[in-house]
Amino acid sequence: MKRIVLFSHFLFISFLCFSQQNLPAKIIGKIPAAGSDKKYQIQVGAYMVEKNAQDAVVQLKNIDLKPATEKFNNFTRVLIKEIPANQVNKILSSVAGAGFMEVIIREDTPSKKQENNSNSHDFLCKTWIIENSPNPELTGYQLYILKDGTYYLKNTKGETSSLSNWRWNGGNEFEYSHNNWEYYGRADIINLSDDSFELFDTGYSYDAPGRSSAGFSNRWVFSDSED
């Protein structure tokens, strides 16, 4: 019996150490009780160089997380938002495994913009300018997003593309199709403000009907055409 107790004791210590090693080395803020009904956000970094922030976003997306960014003074914060309390430890372990060893935990409170648009995304339906895209020749084109679930581009000569389809998949996931949903892809809006937004798009293929990913990490940046 003593051997069993002793073995169990050391097994517990080993398990505890293993768990601790799978959390970020520095956690600012309190890990919530799993039974809390609140939601939380985890900030994995704040970057002065935008490329570093976007690299962190891609790194998190590669482990199936859905990061967001927000501006704070001269920094771009990279966060995972709307985390249920009972999932915080799991997310902490994931970000630690991805190499993020200093994080900040905060209670997640929806922004005024999110509250005002919780049941509608009509605020996105206007004309935008392409500031950055994987196709440099599209810089300066206008993107028209319409409330009827379609969108199209207009080039600098005033020529328009054919209509494509778009819809929301929940959260910040933007689905799109160029052939009436026979084949379609999904992109993430990671940085949305009144006058700009960004898309991270993996593309899609025509190998099989339905939703697919082509494995790209294409970044699109749009600004309000009225600015």
Contacts in CASP RR format, 6 or more apart in sequence:
PFRMAT RR
TARGET T0000
AUTHOR 0000-0000-0000
METHOD contacts of the structure
MODEL  1
MKRIVLFSHFLFISFLCFSQQNLPAKIIGKIPAAGSDKKYQIQVGAYMVE
KNAQDAVVQLKNIDLKPATEKFNNFTRVLIKEIPANQVNKILSSVAGAGF
MEVIIREDTPSKKQENNSNSHDFLCKTWIIENSPNPELTGYQLYILKDGT
YYLKNTKGETSSLSNWRWNGGNEFEYSHNNWEYYGRADIINLSDDSFELF
DTGYSYDAPGRSSAGFSNRWVFSDSED
22 93 0 8 1.000
22 96 0 8 1.000
22 97 0 8 1.000
23 89 0 8 1.000
23 92 0 8 1.000
23 93 0 8 1.000
23 96 0 8 1.000
24 92 0 8 1.000
24 95 0 8 1.000
24 96 0 8 1.000
24 100 0 8 1.000
24 101 0 8 1.000
24 102 0 8 1.000
24 103 0 8 1.000
25 96 0 8 1.000
25 101 0 8 1.000
25 102 0 8 1.000
26 101 0 8 1.000
26 102 0 8 1.000
26 103 0 8 1.000
27 92 0 8 1.000
27 103 0 8 1.000
27 104 0 8 1.000
27 105 0 8 1.000
28 102 0 8 1.000
28 103 0 8 1.000
28 104 0 8 1.000
28 105 0 8 1.000
29 104 0 8 1.000
29 105 0 8 1.000
29 106 0 8 1.000
30 105 0 8 1.000
31 88 0 8 1.000
31 89 0 8 1.000
31 92 0 8 1.000
31 105 0 8 1.000
32 38 0 8 1.000
32 40 0 8 1.000
32 85 0 8 1.000
32 88 0 8 1.000
32 105 0 8 1.000
33 85 0 8 1.000
34 85 0 8 1.000
34 86 0 8 1.000
34 89 0 8 1.000
35 85 0 8 1.000
35 86 0 8 1.000
36 85 0 8 1.000
37 85 0 8 1.000
38 85 0 8 1.000
38 107 0 8 1.000
38 108 0 8 1.000
39 81 0 8 1.000
39 82 0 8 1.000
39 83 0 8 1.000
39 84 0 8 1.000
39 85 0 8 1.000
39 107 0 8 1.000
39 108 0 8 1.000
40 83 0 8 1.000
40 84 0 8 1.000
40 85 0 8 1.000
40 88 0 8 1.000
40 105 0 8 1.000
40 106 0 8 1.000
40 107 0 8 1.000
40 108 0 8 1.000
41 79 0 8 1.000
41 80 0 8 1.000
41 81 0 8 1.000
41 82 0 8 1.000
41 83 0 8 1.000
41 105 0 8 1.000
41 106 0 8 1.000
41 107 0 8 1.000
41 108 0 8 1.000
42 79 0 8 1.000
42 80 0 8 1.000
42 83 0 8 1.000
42 88 0 8 1.000
42 91 0 8 1.000
42 92 0 8 1.000
42 95 0 8 1.000
42 103 0 8 1.000
42 104 0 8 1.000
42 105 0 8 1.000
43 77 0 8 1.000
43 78 0 8 1.000
43 79 0 8 1.000
43 103 0 8 1.000
43 104 0 8 1.000
43 105 0 8 1.000
43 106 0 8 1.000
44 56 0 8 1.000
44 60 0 8 1.000
44 67 0 8 1.000
44 78 0 8 1.000
44 79 0 8 1.000
44 80 0 8 1.000
44 95 0 8 1.000
44 100 0 8 1.000
44 103 0 8 1.000
45 53 0 8 1.000
45 56 0 8 1.000
45 77 0 8 1.000
45 78 0 8 1.000
45 100 0 8 1.000
45 102 0 8 1.000
45 103 0 8 1.000
45 104 0 8 1.000
46 72 0 8 1.000
46 75 0 8 1.000
46 76 0 8 1.000
46 77 0 8 1.000
46 78 0 8 1.000
47 53 0 8 1.000
47 56 0 8 1.000
47 75 0 8 1.000
47 76 0 8 1.000
47 78 0 8 1.000
48 74 0 8 1.000
48 75 0 8 1.000
48 76 0 8 1.000
50 76 0 8 1.000
53 69 0 8 1.000
53 76 0 8 1.000
53 77 0 8 1.000
53 78 0 8 1.000
54 219 0 8 1.000
56 67 0 8 1.000
56 78 0 8 1.000
56 100 0 8 1.000
57 67 0 8 1.000
57 69 0 8 1.000
57 78 0 8 1.000
57 190 0 8 1.000
57 200 0 8 1.000
58 200 0 8 1.000
58 217 0 8 1.000
59 98 0 8 1.000
60 66 0 8 1.000
60 67 0 8 1.000
60 78 0 8 1.000
60 80 0 8 1.000
60 95 0 8 1.000
60 98 0 8 1.000
61 67 0 8 1.000
61 188 0 8 1.000
61 200 0 8 1.000
61 217 0 8 1.000
62 98 0 8 1.000
63 94 0 8 1.000
63 97 0 8 1.000
63 98 0 8 1.000
65 80 0 8 1.000
65 91 0 8 1.000
65 94 0 8 1.000
65 95 0 8 1.000
66 80 0 8 1.000
66 172 0 8 1.000
66 173 0 8 1.000
66 188 0 8 1.000
67 78 0 8 1.000
67 79 0 8 1.000
67 80 0 8 1.000
67 190 0 8 1.000
68 78 0 8 1.000
68 79 0 8 1.000
68 80 0 8 1.000
68 81 0 8 1.000
68 172 0 8 1.000
68 190 0 8 1.000
68 191 0 8 1.000
69 76 0 8 1.000
69 77 0 8 1.000
69 78 0 8 1.000
69 79 0 8 1.000
69 190 0 8 1.000
69 191 0 8 1.000
69 198 0 8 1.000
70 76 0 8 1.000
70 77 0 8 1.000
70 79 0 8 1.000
70 191 0 8 1.000
71 77 0 8 1.000
71 193 0 8 1.000
76 191 0 8 1.000
80 91 0 8 1.000
80 95 0 8 1.000
81 108 0 8 1.000
82 108 0 8 1.000
83 91 0 8 1.000
83 108 0 8 1.000
88 105 0 8 1.000
92 103 0 8 1.000
95 103 0 8 1.000
110 118 0 8 1.000
113 123 0 8 1.000
113 192 0 8 1.000
113 193 0 8 1.000
113 194 0 8 1.000
116 123 0 8 1.000
117 123 0 8 1.000
121 168 0 8 1.000
122 147 0 8 1.000
124 145 0 8 1.000
124 192 0 8 1.000
124 197 0 8 1.000
125 145 0 8 1.000
125 146 0 8 1.000
125 147 0 8 1.000
126 145 0 8 1.000
126 224 0 8 1.000
126 225 0 8 1.000
127 142 0 8 1.000
127 143 0 8 1.000
127 144 0 8 1.000
127 145 0 8 1.000
127 225 0 8 1.000
127 226 0 8 1.000
128 142 0 8 1.000
128 143 0 8 1.000
128 145 0 8 1.000
128 197 0 8 1.000
128 222 0 8 1.000
128 223 0 8 1.000
128 224 0 8 1.000
128 225 0 8 1.000
129 140 0 8 1.000
129 141 0 8 1.000
129 142 0 8 1.000
129 143 0 8 1.000
129 222 0 8 1.000
129 223 0 8 1.000
129 224 0 8 1.000
129 225 0 8 1.000
130 138 0 8 1.000
130 139 0 8 1.000
130 140 0 8 1.000
130 141 0 8 1.000
130 142 0 8 1.000
130 143 0 8 1.000
130 153 0 8 1.000
130 220 0 8 1.000
130 221 0 8 1.000
130 222 0 8 1.000
131 139 0 8 1.000
131 140 0 8 1.000
131 196 0 8 1.000
131 221 0 8 1.000
131 222 0 8 1.000
131 223 0 8 1.000
132 139 0 8 1.000
132 219 0 8 1.000
132 220 0 8 1.000
132 221 0 8 1.000
133 139 0 8 1.000
133 218 0 8 1.000
133 219 0 8 1.000
133 220 0 8 1.000
133 221 0 8 1.000
134 216 0 8 1.000
134 218 0 8 1.000
134 219 0 8 1.000
134 220 0 8 1.000
138 153 0 8 1.000
140 156 0 8 1.000
141 153 0 8 1.000
141 154 0 8 1.000
141 155 0 8 1.000
141 156 0 8 1.000
142 153 0 8 1.000
142 154 0 8 1.000
142 225 0 8 1.000
143 151 0 8 1.000
143 152 0 8 1.000
143 153 0 8 1.000
143 222 0 8 1.000
144 151 0 8 1.000
144 152 0 8 1.000
144 153 0 8 1.000
144 154 0 8 1.000
145 151 0 8 1.000
145 166 0 8 1.000
149 165 0 8 1.000
149 166 0 8 1.000
149 167 0 8 1.000
150 163 0 8 1.000
150 164 0 8 1.000
150 165 0 8 1.000
150 166 0 8 1.000
151 163 0 8 1.000
151 164 0 8 1.000
151 165 0 8 1.000
151 166 0 8 1.000
151 176 0 8 1.000
152 160 0 8 1.000
152 161 0 8 1.000
152 162 0 8 1.000
152 163 0 8 1.000
152 164 0 8 1.000
153 160 0 8 1.000
153 161 0 8 1.000
154 160 0 8 1.000
154 161 0 8 1.000
162 178 0 8 1.000
164 176 0 8 1.000
164 177 0 8 1.000
164 178 0 8 1.000
165 176 0 8 1.000
165 177 0 8 1.000
165 178 0 8 1.000
165 180 0 8 1.000
165 181 0 8 1.000
165 184 0 8 1.000
166 174 0 8 1.000
166 175 0 8 1.000
166 176 0 8 1.000
166 177 0 8 1.000
167 175 0 8 1.000
168 174 0 8 1.000
168 175 0 8 1.000
169 175 0 8 1.000
169 186 0 8 1.000
172 188 0 8 1.000
172 189 0 8 1.000
172 190 0 8 1.000
172 192 0 8 1.000
173 186 0 8 1.000
173 187 0 8 1.000
173 188 0 8 1.000
173 189 0 8 1.000
174 186 0 8 1.000
174 187 0 8 1.000
174 188 0 8 1.000
174 189 0 8 1.000
174 199 0 8 1.000
175 184 0 8 1.000
175 185 0 8 1.000
175 186 0 8 1.000
175 187 0 8 1.000
175 211 0 8 1.000
176 184 0 8 1.000
176 185 0 8 1.000
176 186 0 8 1.000
176 187 0 8 1.000
177 183 0 8 1.000
177 184 0 8 1.000
177 185 0 8 1.000
181 210 0 8 1.000
182 209 0 8 1.000
182 210 0 8 1.000
183 204 0 8 1.000
183 205 0 8 1.000
183 206 0 8 1.000
183 209 0 8 1.000
183 210 0 8 1.000
183 212 0 8 1.000
184 204 0 8 1.000
184 210 0 8 1.000
184 211 0 8 1.000
185 201 0 8 1.000
185 202 0 8 1.000
185 203 0 8 1.000
185 204 0 8 1.000
185 211 0 8 1.000
185 212 0 8 1.000
185 213 0 8 1.000
186 202 0 8 1.000
186 204 0 8 1.000
186 211 0 8 1.000
186 213 0 8 1.000
187 199 0 8 1.000
187 200 0 8 1.000
187 201 0 8 1.000
187 202 0 8 1.000
187 203 0 8 1.000
187 220 0 8 1.000
188 199 0 8 1.000
188 200 0 8 1.000
189 197 0 8 1.000
189 198 0 8 1.000
189 199 0 8 1.000
190 198 0 8 1.000
190 199 0 8 1.000
190 200 0 8 1.000
191 197 0 8 1.000
191 198 0 8 1.000
192 198 0 8 1.000
194 224 0 8 1.000
195 223 0 8 1.000
195 224 0 8 1.000
195 227 0 8 1.000
196 221 0 8 1.000
196 222 0 8 1.000
196 223 0 8 1.000
196 224 0 8 1.000
197 222 0 8 1.000
198 219 0 8 1.000
198 220 0 8 1.000
198 221 0 8 1.000
198 222 0 8 1.000
199 218 0 8 1.000
199 219 0 8 1.000
199 220 0 8 1.000
199 222 0 8 1.000
200 217 0 8 1.000
200 218 0 8 1.000
200 219 0 8 1.000
200 220 0 8 1.000
201 216 0 8 1.000
201 218 0 8 1.000
201 219 0 8 1.000
201 220 0 8 1.000
202 213 0 8 1.000
202 214 0 8 1.000
202 215 0 8 1.000
202 216 0 8 1.000
202 217 0 8 1.000
202 218 0 8 1.000
203 213 0 8 1.000
203 214 0 8 1.000
203 215 0 8 1.000
203 216 0 8 1.000
203 218 0 8 1.000
204 211 0 8 1.000
204 212 0 8 1.000
204 213 0 8 1.000
204 214 0 8 1.000
205 212 0 8 1.000
205 213 0 8 1.000
205 214 0 8 1.000
END
